[in-house]
Amino acid sequence: MRPPSLQQQQQQQQQQLQQQQQQEQHLQQLQQQEQQLQQQEQQQLQQQQPNNKMQQQQKHQQQQEQQQQQQHQQQQQQQHQQQQKHQQQTATAAASPTAAAAAAPPPPPTAAAAAAAPPPPPPTAAAAAAAAAGLTPTVSQV
């Protein structure tokens, strides 16, 4: 029995890394599903008890914040998948030098750049004050 070559060891390590990343992605997806369920519950509660406008506006703000968190998570997932693809390409490149020439360059890091940017801030205090006065701010995200 020959000891495993350096290439084989590298490939095994990369496979293990990819499995870990896939598990992490799965966890993120589960978290997103939970958040969506919470949002649906909140919306149902809103429909059942139309209380004063102030409370409704607060719930609306919470929903917006949750949606922003979800979008941020999705961007991180996309970035993750791009990294995985890149790893697979480098793994094949390490295995054979001819495959290195055939491997396409990784996609431009648009999702990575978007994920690196901080999520948009929650609605301003001015919007909350307007809501208290009985005005609803125009929000496209519902």
Summary of the structure (lengths in Angstrom):
residues: 142
radius of gyration: 22.9
end to end distance: 63.0
largest distance: 79.5
contacts: 330
relative contact order: 0.12
helix: 75%
strand: 0%
